[in-house]
Amino acid sequence: MAESEHAMIARLLAPLSDGLPGAYGLTDDAAALRPPAGCEFVVTMDTLIDGVHFRFDGTPPSAAMAARKALAVNVSDLAAKGAEPFAYLLSLALPAGHGDWLDGFVSGLASAQDDFGLQLAGGDTVRTTGAFAVTITAFGSVPTGRMISRSGACPGDILMVSGTIGDAFAGLTLDRGDCQALEWSGHLDDSDRKSLLSRNRTPTPRIQLIPALRQFATASLDVSDGLAIDASRLAAASGVGIEIDASTIPLSAACVTLRTAGKLRLEQLITGGDDYEVLATLATGSEAGFVEAATQAGVRVTRIGRVVAGTGLAVRESAEKLMQLDRLGWDHLS
Amino acid sequence: MAESEHAMIARLLAPLSDGLPGAYGLTDDAAALRPPAGCEFVVTMDTLIDGVHFRFDGTPPSAAMAARKALAVNVSDLAAKGAEPFAYLLSLALPAGHGDWLDGFVSGLASAQDDFGLQLAGGDTVRTTGAFAVTITAFGSVPTGRMISRSGACPGDILMVSGTIGDAFAGLTLDRGDCQALEWSGHLDDSDRKSLLSRNRTPTPRIQLIPALRQFATASLDVSDGLAIDASRLAAASGVGIEIDASTIPLSAACVTLRTAGKLRLEQLITGGDDYEVLATLATGSEAGFVEAATQAGVRVTRIGRVVAGTGLAVRESAEKLMQLDRLGWDHLS
């Protein structure tokens, strides 16, 4: 007989709620949560499905990676909004016969929640006839009224991005193990390969950037569906245009190598998605302060463009030439 | 080409956030929510999957029923905790080719959220290769520190339940349309049949009972997996035993008819689940006040047993005889 839901929750999940009094050790139907004094909650919800959002081979290590990614993509949303991770709810849709990979999933969650600074408050577990699916609702806290929205960018602001763009796209391609992956591998050393794979499998939410964003950002979001589409969303929400200078987009050494070898194009890197970097706008005078605060927090940030009057996104290859993009990035329903 | 996620959200879902400022009209990645002054949030999360938790025939009306049920089961959790509905997040996992039933789903949500008094704050939409699935995180508000837990029952308390028990089980059986359903139908008039079907398809969360529960309940939960298993969970969380007098369990006229005709047993009704009634314990002296408050709120409540020292659940058929239950109710992973 399968372990009962009650026994599974008590054995595996309840320890993840340690230190969060309102979770009642996961023995109740609900949790009681209140933001710290002077703060409100920022809440976000993401569903990841096996075969769509992560690759899962039924082993405990791949389950642990799926768990980390599921929590990371939610925490990435919080960080881009300037919200400190606070707690999360977890719903698991489990196919029959999950065996011991569920233990791997929970150990991945445990390590990720320690790294990101939040605890499990509750959730649900159900049987599914379909694929393994994980839904997380994450709670962050911000000083009341201070969530950094998508809509605060003004013409004249500059555009900054954290980290490097496109590694997750390259990592996903390598993960496929097809002919293209083999060809690419010939151009990469072992550490490049590992780095690209991990950028796709276990993204790192930029929580260290929260104080700098709170102090300087006029608008912000996390790059999850592709730099191009997410920049165009920020532009639309703010009622402005955005220009990106293609030559300034930060790329990892591995992606530069592949690009130089003619194996991939910049267009693929800025439409590939799953970067989980932060794209933020700042008043011009804030650049030095933002770069200093980010650098002290250990996060590389790069100026890649500007906010202009108008609408839409232009990616500029030179003073005269705009990049033609066949598509901007991922739409979840296309 | 399928409608983009962005267009679908703007057209169908954004109107559900009207009146909730922190939802930003669903144009941002996250929502900003704070409980009313002096209150904290009670949060709960439930996933419902087509073919497991609701029957969905691909038509707009059945999608509307699924939507109402998904919101109702979450709000039922809030009500049993004494929390006023405040807002909710929605994640939809959509199979390809959802056609016009998505409009039906959203109209069902719109009508349910009006009835229950909460608005949509955000969420996620993803493609799934499996069945249509809905996950909702619901937020309620309670005066800080006043969530009614499962764990406050004391020996000497009395046990009360709202409404009637077992209708959803009978409705589910009728819904199957098999030989047993046909046989049962012969004993029921049209209004009985409709009533049982709707009790399963569109449960009614007992939000009117919230003030009475806040004033009088020592412990409370909603009956979702079966009266017997949920009573035993309340007993375990409180570290007490519970005795239920079988003859006092409130049944609808339709279930009494079927039982009298020998077509179903009480055991089936108290282990069938999906009732979404409230099971609460009170100090003995509170019974009259609780019954009066509930009656004024339009909710029938019935005393069905008592809290005793010890552990576990006993369902008493007479002073000498205990009911033998092969199973207590639903476990989500069995």
HADDOCK unambig.tbl for C-alpha pairs under 7 A between the chains (distance, minus, plus):
assign (segid A and resid 2 and name CA) (segid B and resid 334 and name CA) 5.84 0.50 0.50
assign (segid A and resid 4 and name CA) (segid B and resid 331 and name CA) 6.34 0.50 0.50
assign (segid A and resid 4 and name CA) (segid B and resid 333 and name CA) 5.82 0.50 0.50
assign (segid A and resid 4 and name CA) (segid B and resid 334 and name CA) 6.08 0.50 0.50
assign (segid A and resid 5 and name CA) (segid B and resid 331 and name CA) 6.08 0.50 0.50
assign (segid A and resid 5 and name CA) (segid B and resid 332 and name CA) 5.94 0.50 0.50
assign (segid A and resid 5 and name CA) (segid B and resid 333 and name CA) 5.31 0.50 0.50
assign (segid A and resid 27 and name CA) (segid B and resid 237 and name CA) 6.83 0.50 0.50
assign (segid A and resid 28 and name CA) (segid B and resid 149 and name CA) 6.54 0.50 0.50
assign (segid A and resid 28 and name CA) (segid B and resid 150 and name CA) 6.01 0.50 0.50
assign (segid A and resid 29 and name CA) (segid B and resid 44 and name CA) 6.91 0.50 0.50
assign (segid A and resid 29 and name CA) (segid B and resid 77 and name CA) 6.64 0.50 0.50
assign (segid A and resid 30 and name CA) (segid B and resid 42 and name CA) 6.31 0.50 0.50
assign (segid A and resid 30 and name CA) (segid B and resid 43 and name CA) 5.51 0.50 0.50
assign (segid A and resid 30 and name CA) (segid B and resid 44 and name CA) 4.80 0.50 0.50
assign (segid A and resid 31 and name CA) (segid B and resid 42 and name CA) 5.49 0.50 0.50
assign (segid A and resid 31 and name CA) (segid B and resid 43 and name CA) 5.35 0.50 0.50
assign (segid A and resid 31 and name CA) (segid B and resid 44 and name CA) 6.72 0.50 0.50
assign (segid A and resid 32 and name CA) (segid B and resid 40 and name CA) 6.70 0.50 0.50
assign (segid A and resid 32 and name CA) (segid B and resid 41 and name CA) 5.58 0.50 0.50
assign (segid A and resid 32 and name CA) (segid B and resid 42 and name CA) 4.47 0.50 0.50
assign (segid A and resid 32 and name CA) (segid B and resid 43 and name CA) 6.46 0.50 0.50
assign (segid A and resid 32 and name CA) (segid B and resid 147 and name CA) 6.87 0.50 0.50
assign (segid A and resid 33 and name CA) (segid B and resid 40 and name CA) 6.00 0.50 0.50
assign (segid A and resid 33 and name CA) (segid B and resid 41 and name CA) 5.17 0.50 0.50
assign (segid A and resid 33 and name CA) (segid B and resid 42 and name CA) 6.29 0.50 0.50
assign (segid A and resid 34 and name CA) (segid B and resid 40 and name CA) 4.87 0.50 0.50
assign (segid A and resid 34 and name CA) (segid B and resid 41 and name CA) 5.93 0.50 0.50
assign (segid A and resid 40 and name CA) (segid B and resid 32 and name CA) 6.70 0.50 0.50
assign (segid A and resid 40 and name CA) (segid B and resid 33 and name CA) 6.00 0.50 0.50
assign (segid A and resid 40 and name CA) (segid B and resid 34 and name CA) 4.90 0.50 0.50
assign (segid A and resid 41 and name CA) (segid B and resid 32 and name CA) 5.58 0.50 0.50
assign (segid A and resid 41 and name CA) (segid B and resid 33 and name CA) 5.16 0.50 0.50
assign (segid A and resid 41 and name CA) (segid B and resid 34 and name CA) 5.95 0.50 0.50
assign (segid A and resid 42 and name CA) (segid B and resid 30 and name CA) 6.30 0.50 0.50
assign (segid A and resid 42 and name CA) (segid B and resid 31 and name CA) 5.48 0.50 0.50
assign (segid A and resid 42 and name CA) (segid B and resid 32 and name CA) 4.47 0.50 0.50
assign (segid A and resid 42 and name CA) (segid B and resid 33 and name CA) 6.29 0.50 0.50
assign (segid A and resid 43 and name CA) (segid B and resid 30 and name CA) 5.50 0.50 0.50
assign (segid A and resid 43 and name CA) (segid B and resid 31 and name CA) 5.34 0.50 0.50
assign (segid A and resid 43 and name CA) (segid B and resid 32 and name CA) 6.45 0.50 0.50
assign (segid A and resid 44 and name CA) (segid B and resid 29 and name CA) 6.89 0.50 0.50
assign (segid A and resid 44 and name CA) (segid B and resid 30 and name CA) 4.79 0.50 0.50
assign (segid A and resid 44 and name CA) (segid B and resid 31 and name CA) 6.73 0.50 0.50
assign (segid A and resid 44 and name CA) (segid B and resid 123 and name CA) 6.51 0.50 0.50
assign (segid A and resid 45 and name CA) (segid B and resid 123 and name CA) 5.07 0.50 0.50
assign (segid A and resid 45 and name CA) (segid B and resid 124 and name CA) 6.15 0.50 0.50
assign (segid A and resid 46 and name CA) (segid B and resid 123 and name CA) 6.92 0.50 0.50
assign (segid A and resid 46 and name CA) (segid B and resid 124 and name CA) 5.62 0.50 0.50
assign (segid A and resid 47 and name CA) (segid B and resid 91 and name CA) 6.83 0.50 0.50
assign (segid A and resid 47 and name CA) (segid B and resid 124 and name CA) 6.84 0.50 0.50
assign (segid A and resid 49 and name CA) (segid B and resid 128 and name CA) 6.99 0.50 0.50
assign (segid A and resid 77 and name CA) (segid B and resid 29 and name CA) 6.63 0.50 0.50
assign (segid A and resid 91 and name CA) (segid B and resid 47 and name CA) 6.83 0.50 0.50
assign (segid A and resid 123 and name CA) (segid B and resid 44 and name CA) 6.52 0.50 0.50
assign (segid A and resid 123 and name CA) (segid B and resid 45 and name CA) 5.08 0.50 0.50
assign (segid A and resid 123 and name CA) (segid B and resid 46 and name CA) 6.92 0.50 0.50
assign (segid A and resid 124 and name CA) (segid B and resid 45 and name CA) 6.16 0.50 0.50
assign (segid A and resid 124 and name CA) (segid B and resid 46 and name CA) 5.63 0.50 0.50
assign (segid A and resid 124 and name CA) (segid B and resid 47 and name CA) 6.84 0.50 0.50
assign (segid A and resid 125 and name CA) (segid B and resid 332 and name CA) 6.76 0.50 0.50
assign (segid A and resid 126 and name CA) (segid B and resid 332 and name CA) 5.33 0.50 0.50
assign (segid A and resid 126 and name CA) (segid B and resid 333 and name CA) 6.23 0.50 0.50
assign (segid A and resid 127 and name CA) (segid B and resid 332 and name CA) 6.40 0.50 0.50
assign (segid A and resid 127 and name CA) (segid B and resid 333 and name CA) 5.75 0.50 0.50
assign (segid A and resid 128 and name CA) (segid B and resid 49 and name CA) 6.98 0.50 0.50
assign (segid A and resid 130 and name CA) (segid B and resid 130 and name CA) 4.60 0.50 0.50
assign (segid A and resid 130 and name CA) (segid B and resid 131 and name CA) 6.26 0.50 0.50
assign (segid A and resid 131 and name CA) (segid B and resid 130 and name CA) 6.26 0.50 0.50
assign (segid A and resid 147 and name CA) (segid B and resid 32 and name CA) 6.89 0.50 0.50
assign (segid A and resid 149 and name CA) (segid B and resid 28 and name CA) 6.55 0.50 0.50
assign (segid A and resid 150 and name CA) (segid B and resid 28 and name CA) 6.03 0.50 0.50
assign (segid A and resid 237 and name CA) (segid B and resid 27 and name CA) 6.85 0.50 0.50
assign (segid A and resid 331 and name CA) (segid B and resid 4 and name CA) 6.36 0.50 0.50
assign (segid A and resid 331 and name CA) (segid B and resid 5 and name CA) 6.09 0.50 0.50
assign (segid A and resid 332 and name CA) (segid B and resid 5 and name CA) 5.93 0.50 0.50
assign (segid A and resid 332 and name CA) (segid B and resid 125 and name CA) 6.76 0.50 0.50
assign (segid A and resid 332 and name CA) (segid B and resid 126 and name CA) 5.35 0.50 0.50
assign (segid A and resid 332 and name CA) (segid B and resid 127 and name CA) 6.43 0.50 0.50
assign (segid A and resid 333 and name CA) (segid B and resid 4 and name CA) 5.83 0.50 0.50
assign (segid A and resid 333 and name CA) (segid B and resid 5 and name CA) 5.30 0.50 0.50
assign (segid A and resid 333 and name CA) (segid B and resid 126 and name CA) 6.23 0.50 0.50
assign (segid A and resid 333 and name CA) (segid B and resid 127 and name CA) 5.76 0.50 0.50
assign (segid A and resid 334 and name CA) (segid B and resid 2 and name CA) 5.87 0.50 0.50
assign (segid A and resid 334 and name CA) (segid B and resid 4 and name CA) 6.10 0.50 0.50
